[in-house]
Amino acid sequence: MKEWRVLAWLSGVFLFVHSAPFDHPQVARTIREAFLLPQWHTVDQALACVVPAMLSAGAISTLLSQASLSEIVQTTQWSVTLAPVVDGPLRTCGEVLSPEVNQKLIK
């Protein structure tokens, strides 16, 4: 039974590829856009947010020990100053990358 299902899928894909009008400008443009969208998302969105977040997290973990970091965070004067600096860019990048996750976190 499973072999017939695989054969049906392969036959369907073959028929689609065989009969699709790839010379049509709109079809060619659609296929091109399908490859360009993930590339744009990777370059403009993910790299612009994830790499700086990883670098800042690595710098914080390298330069500060866990005890001193928790002491800084518990001090109200430092937490008021430090929280917006760290939280702002990460929250902005999180909204850009996955708005549905942020909606769940807000609720």
ABEGO torsion letter per residue (X at the ends): XAAAAAAAAAAAAAAAAAABBAABAAAAAAAAAAAAAAAAAAAAAAAAAAAAAAAAAAAAAAABBAAAAAAAAABAAAAAAAAAAAAAAAAAAAAAABAAAAAAAAX
